[in-house]
Structure formats: C-alpha cells, structure tokens
C-alpha cells in the first residue's frame, strides 16, 4: 500500500468531532451507522455475485475483473473500518456531552 492520499482520508478527524454540536453529532452518527451497513451489505452482495459468476462455466469472470473487484473491496473494507472508527469517536463524544449535561449530585 502506498502513502499517497486516498479518498477515505477525507473522513472526519477526532479533533473535528470535538468541535461538533450535539445535533451535528447525532446526524453524523446516524449517517455513519447507515453507511456502514450499506457498505457491508454491498460487499457481501459483490462476493455473492463473484461466486455465482465464477461458477458459471459459459462466461465466468476474467482475471482482470477479479483483480479490479478485489482492489475495490480492499478499498471499501478500509473505508468501512475507518467509518466504524469514526462512528465510535462520535459515540464517545456524544457520551461525554451527555455526562457533562447531567446535573452533579451535591456534595455532603
């Protein structure tokens, strides 16, 4: 893997998560959750398509197609992991905001 910038490097950072308001955090959390599920199901669907096409004796899959799909799945898998990390950071921030909003019991 190269050190060249990739499109998944555009994901939100922990520092920028700390700056988001509660409403923005809630929206980002819902988006990350939904997109993670979409990517996971899409990757699974591609795997199923590849398996079915590879078992087709008439046309099957070309080496180039398999390689291209493999690299795409690699990229999507890394994006999915990054999105999962982002979702965790957002949840951590939401939890921290929730704790700071709760009134503290008086000291005796």
Jmol script that loads the backbone (N, CA, C; Angstrom):
load data "model"
ATOM      1  N   UNK A   1       0.841  -1.168   0.000  1.00  0.00           N
ATOM      2  CA  UNK A   1       0.000   0.000   0.000  1.00  0.00           C
ATOM      3  C   UNK A   1       0.892   1.238   0.000  1.00  0.00           C
ATOM      4  N   UNK A   2       0.554   2.228  -0.779  1.00  0.00           N
ATOM      5  CA  UNK A   2       1.357   3.445  -0.856  1.00  0.00           C
ATOM      6  C   UNK A   2       0.926   4.447   0.208  1.00  0.00           C
ATOM      7  N   UNK A   3       1.735   5.474   0.368  1.00  0.00           N
ATOM      8  CA  UNK A   3       1.411   6.540   1.312  1.00  0.00           C
ATOM      9  C   UNK A   3       0.661   7.685   0.641  1.00  0.00           C
ATOM     10  N   UNK A   4       0.252   7.484  -0.610  1.00  0.00           N
ATOM     11  CA  UNK A   4      -0.477   8.523  -1.337  1.00  0.00           C
ATOM     12  C   UNK A   4      -1.830   8.761  -0.673  1.00  0.00           C
ATOM     13  N   UNK A   5      -2.322  10.001  -0.682  1.00  0.00           N
ATOM     14  CA  UNK A   5      -3.640  10.279  -0.104  1.00  0.00           C
ATOM     15  C   UNK A   5      -4.721   9.465  -0.820  1.00  0.00           C
ATOM     16  N   UNK A   6      -5.689   9.031  -0.059  1.00  0.00           N
ATOM     17  CA  UNK A   6      -6.802   8.270  -0.606  1.00  0.00           C
ATOM     18  C   UNK A   6      -8.114   8.958  -0.251  1.00  0.00           C
ATOM     19  N   UNK A   7      -9.177   8.611  -0.950  1.00  0.00           N
ATOM     20  CA  UNK A   7     -10.450   9.294  -0.727  1.00  0.00           C
ATOM     21  C   UNK A   7     -10.984   9.057   0.676  1.00  0.00           C
ATOM     22  N   UNK A   8     -10.624   7.956   1.321  1.00  0.00           N
ATOM     23  CA  UNK A   8     -11.119   7.730   2.680  1.00  0.00           C
ATOM     24  C   UNK A   8     -10.351   8.565   3.707  1.00  0.00           C
ATOM     25  N   UNK A   9      -9.267   9.245   3.283  1.00  0.00           N
ATOM     26  CA  UNK A   9      -8.572  10.165   4.176  1.00  0.00           C
ATOM     27  C   UNK A   9      -9.418  11.414   4.460  1.00  0.00           C
ATOM     28  N   UNK A  10     -10.500  11.579   3.740  1.00  0.00           N
ATOM     29  CA  UNK A  10     -11.374  12.734   3.925  1.00  0.00           C
ATOM     30  C   UNK A  10     -12.323  12.565   5.109  1.00  0.00           C
ATOM     31  N   UNK A  11     -12.273  11.398   5.753  1.00  0.00           N
ATOM     32  CA  UNK A  11     -13.157  11.162   6.891  1.00  0.00           C
ATOM     33  C   UNK A  11     -12.868  12.169   7.998  1.00  0.00           C
ATOM     34  N   UNK A  12     -13.879  12.441   8.785  1.00  0.00           N
ATOM     35  CA  UNK A  12     -13.770  13.401   9.873  1.00  0.00           C
ATOM     36  C   UNK A  12     -12.759  12.913  10.916  1.00  0.00           C
ATOM     37  N   UNK A  13     -12.019  13.852  11.483  1.00  0.00           N
ATOM     38  CA  UNK A  13     -10.998  13.501  12.479  1.00  0.00           C
ATOM     39  C   UNK A  13     -11.555  13.664  13.891  1.00  0.00           C
ATOM     40  N   UNK A  14     -10.838  13.103  14.859  1.00  0.00           N
ATOM     41  CA  UNK A  14     -11.251  13.238  16.256  1.00  0.00           C
ATOM     42  C   UNK A  14     -11.311  14.708  16.662  1.00  0.00           C
ATOM     43  N   UNK A  15     -10.349  15.495  16.206  1.00  0.00           N
ATOM     44  CA  UNK A  15     -10.332  16.922  16.556  1.00  0.00           C
ATOM     45  C   UNK A  15     -11.576  17.632  16.028  1.00  0.00           C
ATOM     46  N   UNK A  16     -12.003  17.301  14.809  1.00  0.00           N
ATOM     47  CA  UNK A  16     -13.188  17.971  14.275  1.00  0.00           C
ATOM     48  C   UNK A  16     -14.468  17.454  14.930  1.00  0.00           C
ATOM     49  N   UNK A  17     -14.462  16.198  15.386  1.00  0.00           N
ATOM     50  CA  UNK A  17     -15.620  15.665  16.106  1.00  0.00           C
ATOM     51  C   UNK A  17     -15.826  16.440  17.399  1.00  0.00           C
ATOM     52  N   UNK A  18     -14.722  16.786  18.063  1.00  0.00           N
ATOM     53  CA  UNK A  18     -14.801  17.522  19.328  1.00  0.00           C
ATOM     54  C   UNK A  18     -15.454  18.893  19.156  1.00  0.00           C
ATOM     55  N   UNK A  19     -15.458  19.415  17.950  1.00  0.00           N
ATOM     56  CA  UNK A  19     -15.983  20.756  17.687  1.00  0.00           C
ATOM     57  C   UNK A  19     -17.464  20.746  17.277  1.00  0.00           C
ATOM     58  N   UNK A  20     -18.029  19.571  17.016  1.00  0.00           N
ATOM     59  CA  UNK A  20     -19.408  19.498  16.545  1.00  0.00           C
ATOM     60  C   UNK A  20     -20.411  19.686  17.675  1.00  0.00           C
ATOM     61  N   UNK A  21     -21.503  20.339  17.344  1.00  0.00           N
ATOM     62  CA  UNK A  21     -22.609  20.490  18.297  1.00  0.00           C
ATOM     63  C   UNK A  21     -23.357  19.160  18.402  1.00  0.00           C
ATOM     64  N   UNK A  22     -24.148  19.012  19.445  1.00  0.00           N
ATOM     65  CA  UNK A  22     -24.882  17.758  19.678  1.00  0.00           C
ATOM     66  C   UNK A  22     -25.730  17.340  18.478  1.00  0.00           C
ATOM     67  N   UNK A  23     -26.428  18.290  17.880  1.00  0.00           N
ATOM     68  CA  UNK A  23     -27.290  17.963  16.732  1.00  0.00           C
ATOM     69  C   UNK A  23     -26.463  17.445  15.558  1.00  0.00           C
ATOM     70  N   UNK A  24     -25.320  18.066  15.321  1.00  0.00           N
ATOM     71  CA  UNK A  24     -24.441  17.625  14.242  1.00  0.00           C
ATOM     72  C   UNK A  24     -23.879  16.241  14.542  1.00  0.00           C
ATOM     73  N   UNK A  25     -23.538  15.996  15.796  1.00  0.00           N
ATOM     74  CA  UNK A  25     -23.036  14.683  16.192  1.00  0.00           C
ATOM     75  C   UNK A  25     -24.091  13.604  15.975  1.00  0.00           C
ATOM     76  N   UNK A  26     -25.324  13.894  16.349  1.00  0.00           N
ATOM     77  CA  UNK A  26     -26.404  12.920  16.158  1.00  0.00           C
ATOM     78  C   UNK A  26     -26.584  12.593  14.673  1.00  0.00           C
ATOM     79  N   UNK A  27     -26.581  13.625  13.817  1.00  0.00           N
ATOM     80  CA  UNK A  27     -26.716  13.408  12.365  1.00  0.00           C
ATOM     81  C   UNK A  27     -25.552  12.594  11.830  1.00  0.00           C
ATOM     82  N   UNK A  28     -24.336  12.939  12.244  1.00  0.00           N
ATOM     83  CA  UNK A  28     -23.144  12.220  11.773  1.00  0.00           C
ATOM     84  C   UNK A  28     -23.185  10.764  12.234  1.00  0.00           C
ATOM     85  N   UNK A  29     -23.641  10.530  13.446  1.00  0.00           N
ATOM     86  CA  UNK A  29     -23.720   9.166  13.976  1.00  0.00           C
ATOM     87  C   UNK A  29     -24.717   8.343  13.170  1.00  0.00           C
ATOM     88  N   UNK A  30     -25.886   8.909  12.883  1.00  0.00           N
ATOM     89  CA  UNK A  30     -26.884   8.191  12.068  1.00  0.00           C
ATOM     90  C   UNK A  30     -26.347   7.899  10.670  1.00  0.00           C
ATOM     91  N   UNK A  31     -25.651   8.888  10.074  1.00  0.00           N
ATOM     92  CA  UNK A  31     -25.101   8.695   8.736  1.00  0.00           C
ATOM     93  C   UNK A  31     -24.042   7.599   8.744  1.00  0.00           C
ATOM     94  N   UNK A  32     -23.131   7.638   9.696  1.00  0.00           N
ATOM     95  CA  UNK A  32     -22.067   6.634   9.766  1.00  0.00           C
ATOM     96  C   UNK A  32     -22.657   5.244   9.959  1.00  0.00           C
ATOM     97  N   UNK A  33     -23.661   5.138  10.805  1.00  0.00           N
ATOM     98  CA  UNK A  33     -24.300   3.853  11.059  1.00  0.00           C
ATOM     99  C   UNK A  33     -24.953   3.322   9.783  1.00  0.00           C
ATOM    100  N   UNK A  34     -25.699   4.173   9.099  1.00  0.00           N
ATOM    101  CA  UNK A  34     -26.383   3.756   7.868  1.00  0.00           C
ATOM    102  C   UNK A  34     -25.422   3.414   6.744  1.00  0.00           C
ATOM    103  N   UNK A  35     -24.394   4.231   6.570  1.00  0.00           N
ATOM    104  CA  UNK A  35     -23.430   3.983   5.506  1.00  0.00           C
ATOM    105  C   UNK A  35     -22.607   2.731   5.771  1.00  0.00           C
ATOM    106  N   UNK A  36     -22.284   2.477   7.031  1.00  0.00           N
ATOM    107  CA  UNK A  36     -21.546   1.271   7.375  1.00  0.00           C
ATOM    108  C   UNK A  36     -22.358   0.035   6.993  1.00  0.00           C
ATOM    109  N   UNK A  37     -23.633   0.041   7.325  1.00  0.00           N
ATOM    110  CA  UNK A  37     -24.496  -1.086   6.979  1.00  0.00           C
ATOM    111  C   UNK A  37     -24.613  -1.237   5.462  1.00  0.00           C
ATOM    112  N   UNK A  38     -24.753  -0.128   4.751  1.00  0.00           N
ATOM    113  CA  UNK A  38     -24.859  -0.176   3.291  1.00  0.00           C
ATOM    114  C   UNK A  38     -23.605  -0.778   2.668  1.00  0.00           C
ATOM    115  N   UNK A  39     -22.433  -0.327   3.127  1.00  0.00           N
ATOM    116  CA  UNK A  39     -21.177  -0.854   2.589  1.00  0.00           C
ATOM    117  C   UNK A  39     -21.020  -2.339   2.901  1.00  0.00           C
ATOM    118  N   UNK A  40     -21.345  -2.729   4.117  1.00  0.00           N
ATOM    119  CA  UNK A  40     -21.212  -4.140   4.485  1.00  0.00           C
ATOM    120  C   UNK A  40     -22.109  -5.024   3.625  1.00  0.00           C
ATOM    121  N   UNK A  41     -23.349  -4.610   3.421  1.00  0.00           N
ATOM    122  CA  UNK A  41     -24.266  -5.397   2.595  1.00  0.00           C
ATOM    123  C   UNK A  41     -23.836  -5.392   1.126  1.00  0.00           C
ATOM    124  N   UNK A  42     -23.309  -4.265   0.654  1.00  0.00           N
ATOM    125  CA  UNK A  42     -22.834  -4.186  -0.728  1.00  0.00           C
ATOM    126  C   UNK A  42     -21.637  -5.096  -0.966  1.00  0.00           C
ATOM    127  N   UNK A  43     -20.717  -5.124  -0.029  1.00  0.00           N
ATOM    128  CA  UNK A  43     -19.546  -6.003  -0.154  1.00  0.00           C
ATOM    129  C   UNK A  43     -19.993  -7.458  -0.165  1.00  0.00           C
ATOM    130  N   UNK A  44     -20.929  -7.789   0.689  1.00  0.00           N
ATOM    131  CA  UNK A  44     -21.461  -9.149   0.725  1.00  0.00           C
ATOM    132  C   UNK A  44     -22.123  -9.501  -0.605  1.00  0.00           C
ATOM    133  N   UNK A  45     -22.889  -8.573  -1.148  1.00  0.00           N
ATOM    134  CA  UNK A  45     -23.545  -8.797  -2.443  1.00  0.00           C
ATOM    135  C   UNK A  45     -22.544  -8.997  -3.565  1.00  0.00           C
ATOM    136  N   UNK A  46     -21.460  -8.219  -3.570  1.00  0.00           N
ATOM    137  CA  UNK A  46     -20.428  -8.394  -4.588  1.00  0.00           C
ATOM    138  C   UNK A  46     -19.768  -9.764  -4.473  1.00  0.00           C
ATOM    139  N   UNK A  47     -19.522 -10.187  -3.257  1.00  0.00           N
ATOM    140  CA  UNK A  47     -18.953 -11.521  -3.056  1.00  0.00           C
ATOM    141  C   UNK A  47     -19.861 -12.602  -3.604  1.00  0.00           C
ATOM    142  N   UNK A  48     -21.154 -12.463  -3.361  1.00  0.00           N
ATOM    143  CA  UNK A  48     -22.122 -13.424  -3.876  1.00  0.00           C
ATOM    144  C   UNK A  48     -22.130 -13.422  -5.399  1.00  0.00           C
ATOM    145  N   UNK A  49     -22.119 -12.234  -6.002  1.00  0.00           N
ATOM    146  CA  UNK A  49     -22.101 -12.127  -7.464  1.00  0.00           C
ATOM    147  C   UNK A  49     -20.849 -12.776  -8.052  1.00  0.00           C
ATOM    148  N   UNK A  50     -19.702 -12.524  -7.405  1.00  0.00           N
ATOM    149  CA  UNK A  50     -18.454 -13.106  -7.899  1.00  0.00           C
ATOM    150  C   UNK A  50     -18.494 -14.632  -7.822  1.00  0.00           C
ATOM    151  N   UNK A  51     -18.987 -15.153  -6.712  1.00  0.00           N
ATOM    152  CA  UNK A  51     -19.055 -16.606  -6.547  1.00  0.00           C
ATOM    153  C   UNK A  51     -19.972 -17.228  -7.583  1.00  0.00           C
ATOM    154  N   UNK A  52     -21.104 -16.608  -7.821  1.00  0.00           N
ATOM    155  CA  UNK A  52     -22.053 -17.131  -8.815  1.00  0.00           C
ATOM    156  C   UNK A  52     -21.482 -17.047 -10.231  1.00  0.00           C
ATOM    157  N   UNK A  53     -20.850 -15.911 -10.541  1.00  0.00           N
ATOM    158  CA  UNK A  53     -20.289 -15.747 -11.887  1.00  0.00           C
ATOM    159  C   UNK A  53     -19.105 -16.696 -12.111  1.00  0.00           C
ATOM    160  N   UNK A  54     -18.302 -16.912 -11.096  1.00  0.00           N
ATOM    161  CA  UNK A  54     -17.143 -17.792 -11.240  1.00  0.00           C
ATOM    162  C   UNK A  54     -17.568 -19.238 -11.481  1.00  0.00           C
ATOM    163  N   UNK A  55     -18.714 -19.615 -10.950  1.00  0.00           N
ATOM    164  CA  UNK A  55     -19.182 -20.989 -11.149  1.00  0.00           C
ATOM    165  C   UNK A  55     -19.921 -21.158 -12.468  1.00  0.00           C
ATOM    166  N   UNK A  56     -20.125 -20.067 -13.199  1.00  0.00           N
ATOM    167  CA  UNK A  56     -20.789 -20.122 -14.497  1.00  0.00           C
ATOM    168  C   UNK A  56     -19.771 -20.580 -15.547  1.00  0.00           C
ATOM    169  N   UNK A  57     -19.916 -21.782 -16.053  1.00  0.00           N
ATOM    170  CA  UNK A  57     -18.944 -22.358 -16.999  1.00  0.00           C
ATOM    171  C   UNK A  57     -18.941 -21.635 -18.349  1.00  0.00           C
ATOM    172  N   UNK A  58     -20.053 -20.984 -18.713  1.00  0.00           N
ATOM    173  CA  UNK A  58     -20.132 -20.337 -20.021  1.00  0.00           C
ATOM    174  C   UNK A  58     -19.339 -19.036 -20.084  1.00  0.00           C
ATOM    175  N   UNK A  59     -19.495 -18.188 -19.079  1.00  0.00           N
ATOM    176  CA  UNK A  59     -18.809 -16.895 -19.164  1.00  0.00           C
ATOM    177  C   UNK A  59     -17.832 -16.663 -18.021  1.00  0.00           C
ATOM    178  N   UNK A  60     -18.150 -17.056 -16.807  1.00  0.00           N
ATOM    179  CA  UNK A  60     -17.234 -16.895 -15.677  1.00  0.00           C
ATOM    180  C   UNK A  60     -16.753 -15.469 -15.505  1.00  0.00           C
ATOM    181  N   UNK A  61     -15.619 -15.309 -14.858  1.00  0.00           N
ATOM    182  CA  UNK A  61     -15.022 -13.992 -14.631  1.00  0.00           C
ATOM    183  C   UNK A  61     -13.625 -13.951 -15.220  1.00  0.00           C
ATOM    184  N   UNK A  62     -13.257 -12.794 -15.757  1.00  0.00           N
ATOM    185  CA  UNK A  62     -11.899 -12.637 -16.258  1.00  0.00           C
ATOM    186  C   UNK A  62     -10.965 -12.323 -15.090  1.00  0.00           C
ATOM    187  N   UNK A  63      -9.677 -12.597 -15.263  1.00  0.00           N
ATOM    188  CA  UNK A  63      -8.697 -12.272 -14.225  1.00  0.00           C
ATOM    189  C   UNK A  63      -8.700 -10.786 -13.916  1.00  0.00           C
ATOM    190  N   UNK A  64      -8.831  -9.962 -14.962  1.00  0.00           N
ATOM    191  CA  UNK A  64      -8.820  -8.516 -14.772  1.00  0.00           C
ATOM    192  C   UNK A  64     -10.013  -8.070 -13.939  1.00  0.00           C
ATOM    193  N   UNK A  65     -11.170  -8.647 -14.195  1.00  0.00           N
ATOM    194  CA  UNK A  65     -12.365  -8.275 -13.430  1.00  0.00           C
ATOM    195  C   UNK A  65     -12.207  -8.671 -11.972  1.00  0.00           C
ATOM    196  N   UNK A  66     -11.693  -9.851 -11.728  1.00  0.00           N
ATOM    197  CA  UNK A  66     -11.498 -10.309 -10.352  1.00  0.00           C
ATOM    198  C   UNK A  66     -10.501  -9.412  -9.633  1.00  0.00           C
ATOM    199  N   UNK A  67      -9.405  -9.061 -10.297  1.00  0.00           N
ATOM    200  CA  UNK A  67      -8.408  -8.185  -9.681  1.00  0.00           C
ATOM    201  C   UNK A  67      -8.992  -6.812  -9.379  1.00  0.00           C
ATOM    202  N   UNK A  68      -9.738  -6.256 -10.330  1.00  0.00           N
ATOM    203  CA  UNK A  68     -10.345  -4.935 -10.124  1.00  0.00           C
ATOM    204  C   UNK A  68     -11.322  -4.946  -8.950  1.00  0.00           C
ATOM    205  N   UNK A  69     -12.161  -5.968  -8.906  1.00  0.00           N
ATOM    206  CA  UNK A  69     -13.118  -6.075  -7.811  1.00  0.00           C
ATOM    207  C   UNK A  69     -12.386  -6.303  -6.492  1.00  0.00           C
ATOM    208  N   UNK A  70     -11.327  -7.084  -6.513  1.00  0.00           N
ATOM    209  CA  UNK A  70     -10.543  -7.313  -5.303  1.00  0.00           C
ATOM    210  C   UNK A  70      -9.972  -6.028  -4.738  1.00  0.00           C
ATOM    211  N   UNK A  71      -9.399  -5.183  -5.589  1.00  0.00           N
ATOM    212  CA  UNK A  71      -8.845  -3.912  -5.121  1.00  0.00           C
ATOM    213  C   UNK A  71      -9.946  -2.985  -4.626  1.00  0.00           C
ATOM    214  N   UNK A  72     -11.097  -3.003  -5.309  1.00  0.00           N
ATOM    215  CA  UNK A  72     -12.212  -2.179  -4.864  1.00  0.00           C
ATOM    216  C   UNK A  72     -12.690  -2.641  -3.485  1.00  0.00           C
ATOM    217  N   UNK A  73     -12.808  -3.955  -3.290  1.00  0.00           N
ATOM    218  CA  UNK A  73     -13.235  -4.484  -1.996  1.00  0.00           C
ATOM    219  C   UNK A  73     -12.225  -4.147  -0.904  1.00  0.00           C
ATOM    220  N   UNK A  74     -10.943  -4.187  -1.234  1.00  0.00           N
ATOM    221  CA  UNK A  74      -9.908  -3.802  -0.283  1.00  0.00           C
ATOM    222  C   UNK A  74     -10.119  -2.350   0.150  1.00  0.00           C
ATOM    223  N   UNK A  75     -10.343  -1.483  -0.814  1.00  0.00           N
ATOM    224  CA  UNK A  75     -10.554  -0.070  -0.520  1.00  0.00           C
ATOM    225  C   UNK A  75     -11.827   0.137   0.298  1.00  0.00           C
ATOM    226  N   UNK A  76     -12.894  -0.536  -0.082  1.00  0.00           N
ATOM    227  CA  UNK A  76     -14.150  -0.414   0.654  1.00  0.00           C
ATOM    228  C   UNK A  76     -14.012  -0.960   2.073  1.00  0.00           C
ATOM    229  N   UNK A  77     -13.274  -2.034   2.227  1.00  0.00           N
ATOM    230  CA  UNK A  77     -13.062  -2.588   3.557  1.00  0.00           C
ATOM    231  C   UNK A  77     -12.323  -1.622   4.463  1.00  0.00           C
ATOM    232  N   UNK A  78     -11.297  -0.954   3.919  1.00  0.00           N
ATOM    233  CA  UNK A  78     -10.566   0.031   4.712  1.00  0.00           C
ATOM    234  C   UNK A  78     -11.446   1.232   5.037  1.00  0.00           C
ATOM    235  N   UNK A  79     -12.275   1.637   4.075  1.00  0.00           N
ATOM    236  CA  UNK A  79     -13.211   2.732   4.332  1.00  0.00           C
ATOM    237  C   UNK A  79     -14.206   2.331   5.412  1.00  0.00           C
ATOM    238  N   UNK A  80     -14.710   1.130   5.341  1.00  0.00           N
ATOM    239  CA  UNK A  80     -15.658   0.635   6.332  1.00  0.00           C
ATOM    240  C   UNK A  80     -15.028   0.649   7.729  1.00  0.00           C
ATOM    241  N   UNK A  81     -13.784   0.218   7.832  1.00  0.00           N
ATOM    242  CA  UNK A  81     -13.093   0.235   9.126  1.00  0.00           C
ATOM    243  C   UNK A  81     -12.929   1.667   9.627  1.00  0.00           C
ATOM    244  N   UNK A  82     -12.593   2.593   8.728  1.00  0.00           N
ATOM    245  CA  UNK A  82     -12.435   3.993   9.114  1.00  0.00           C
ATOM    246  C   UNK A  82     -13.769   4.579   9.554  1.00  0.00           C
ATOM    247  N   UNK A  83     -14.837   4.244   8.826  1.00  0.00           N
ATOM    248  CA  UNK A  83     -16.159   4.720   9.219  1.00  0.00           C
ATOM    249  C   UNK A  83     -16.555   4.162  10.577  1.00  0.00           C
ATOM    250  N   UNK A  84     -16.225   2.914  10.827  1.00  0.00           N
ATOM    251  CA  UNK A  84     -16.533   2.312  12.117  1.00  0.00           C
ATOM    252  C   UNK A  84     -15.782   3.038  13.241  1.00  0.00           C
ATOM    253  N   UNK A  85     -14.499   3.360  13.005  1.00  0.00           N
ATOM    254  CA  UNK A  85     -13.729   4.127  13.983  1.00  0.00           C
ATOM    255  C   UNK A  85     -14.354   5.502  14.206  1.00  0.00           C
ATOM    256  N   UNK A  86     -14.774   6.142  13.114  1.00  0.00           N
ATOM    257  CA  UNK A  86     -15.395   7.461  13.205  1.00  0.00           C
ATOM    258  C   UNK A  86     -16.687   7.390  14.012  1.00  0.00           C
ATOM    259  N   UNK A  87     -17.472   6.366  13.755  1.00  0.00           N
ATOM    260  CA  UNK A  87     -18.714   6.201  14.498  1.00  0.00           C
ATOM    261  C   UNK A  87     -18.420   6.040  15.992  1.00  0.00           C
ATOM    262  N   UNK A  88     -17.388   5.283  16.331  1.00  0.00           N
ATOM    263  CA  UNK A  88     -17.003   5.115  17.728  1.00  0.00           C
ATOM    264  C   UNK A  88     -16.577   6.425  18.373  1.00  0.00           C
ATOM    265  N   UNK A  89     -15.801   7.234  17.632  1.00  0.00           N
ATOM    266  CA  UNK A  89     -15.374   8.540  18.150  1.00  0.00           C
ATOM    267  C   UNK A  89     -16.573   9.450  18.385  1.00  0.00           C
ATOM    268  N   UNK A  90     -17.515   9.411  17.459  1.00  0.00           N
ATOM    269  CA  UNK A  90     -18.723  10.232  17.605  1.00  0.00           C
ATOM    270  C   UNK A  90     -19.520   9.775  18.823  1.00  0.00           C
ATOM    271  N   UNK A  91     -19.668   8.460  18.984  1.00  0.00           N
ATOM    272  CA  UNK A  91     -20.412   7.944  20.134  1.00  0.00           C
ATOM    273  C   UNK A  91     -19.726   8.344  21.440  1.00  0.00           C
ATOM    274  N   UNK A  92     -18.398   8.260  21.466  1.00  0.00           N
ATOM    275  CA  UNK A  92     -17.647   8.664  22.657  1.00  0.00           C
ATOM    276  C   UNK A  92     -17.915  10.136  22.974  1.00  0.00           C
ATOM    277  N   UNK A  93     -17.902  10.975  21.960  1.00  0.00           N
ATOM    278  CA  UNK A  93     -18.159  12.413  22.163  1.00  0.00           C
ATOM    279  C   UNK A  93     -19.585  12.643  22.628  1.00  0.00           C
ATOM    280  N   UNK A  94     -20.563  11.945  22.032  1.00  0.00           N
ATOM    281  CA  UNK A  94     -21.952  12.076  22.469  1.00  0.00           C
ATOM    282  C   UNK A  94     -22.101  11.666  23.931  1.00  0.00           C
ATOM    283  N   UNK A  95     -21.444  10.582  24.313  1.00  0.00           N
ATOM    284  CA  UNK A  95     -21.496  10.122  25.705  1.00  0.00           C
ATOM    285  C   UNK A  95     -20.895  11.165  26.644  1.00  0.00           C
ATOM    286  N   UNK A  96     -19.779  11.759  26.234  1.00  0.00           N
ATOM    287  CA  UNK A  96     -19.132  12.777  27.069  1.00  0.00           C
ATOM    288  C   UNK A  96     -20.030  13.999  27.219  1.00  0.00           C
ATOM    289  N   UNK A  97     -20.680  14.408  26.125  1.00  0.00           N
ATOM    290  CA  UNK A  97     -21.593  15.549  26.201  1.00  0.00           C
ATOM    291  C   UNK A  97     -22.780  15.230  27.097  1.00  0.00           C
ATOM    292  N   UNK A  98     -23.275  14.019  27.004  1.00  0.00           N
ATOM    293  CA  UNK A  98     -24.406  13.598  27.822  1.00  0.00           C
ATOM    294  C   UNK A  98     -24.038  13.620  29.304  1.00  0.00           C
ATOM    295  N   UNK A  99     -22.835  13.144  29.618  1.00  0.00           N
ATOM    296  CA  UNK A  99     -22.385  13.133  31.015  1.00  0.00           C
ATOM    297  C   UNK A  99     -22.197  14.546  31.553  1.00  0.00           C
ATOM    298  N   UNK A 100     -21.696  15.448  30.715  1.00  0.00           N
ATOM    299  CA  UNK A 100     -21.463  16.817  31.189  1.00  0.00           C
ATOM    300  C   UNK A 100     -22.771  17.586  31.342  1.00  0.00           C
ATOM    301  N   UNK A 101     -23.826  17.138  30.668  1.00  0.00           N
ATOM    302  CA  UNK A 101     -25.120  17.813  30.751  1.00  0.00           C
ATOM    303  C   UNK A 101     -25.914  17.368  31.976  1.00  0.00           C
ATOM    304  N   UNK A 102     -25.555  16.223  32.542  1.00  0.00           N
ATOM    305  CA  UNK A 102     -26.271  15.724  33.726  1.00  0.00           C
ATOM    306  C   UNK A 102     -25.871  16.557  34.936  1.00  0.00           C
ATOM    307  N   UNK A 103     -26.867  16.912  35.751  1.00  0.00           N
ATOM    308  CA  UNK A 103     -26.519  17.659  36.980  1.00  0.00           C
ATOM    309  C   UNK A 103     -25.756  16.759  37.949  1.00  0.00           C
ATOM    310  N   UNK A 104     -24.772  17.300  38.583  1.00  0.00           N
ATOM    311  CA  UNK A 104     -23.967  16.550  39.538  1.00  0.00           C
ATOM    312  C   UNK A 104     -24.633  16.618  40.912  1.00  0.00           C
ATOM    313  N   UNK A 105     -24.626  15.469  41.618  1.00  0.00           N
ATOM    314  CA  UNK A 105     -25.256  15.480  42.942  1.00  0.00           C
ATOM    315  C   UNK A 105     -24.478  16.388  43.902  1.00  0.00           C
ATOM    316  N   UNK A 106     -25.189  17.019  44.817  1.00  0.00           N
ATOM    317  CA  UNK A 106     -24.494  17.910  45.771  1.00  0.00           C
ATOM    318  C   UNK A 106     -23.592  17.096  46.692  1.00  0.00           C
ATOM    319  N   UNK A 107     -22.498  17.716  47.066  1.00  0.00           N
ATOM    320  CA  UNK A 107     -21.564  17.070  47.995  1.00  0.00           C
ATOM    321  C   UNK A 107     -22.064  17.231  49.420  1.00  0.00           C
ATOM    322  N   UNK A 108     -21.855  16.207  50.182  1.00  0.00           N
ATOM    323  CA  UNK A 108     -22.320  16.260  51.580  1.00  0.00           C
ATOM    324  C   UNK A 108     -21.314  16.890  52.491  1.00  0.00           C
TER     325      UNK A 108
END
end "model"
wireframe off; spacefill off
backbone 0.3
color backbone group
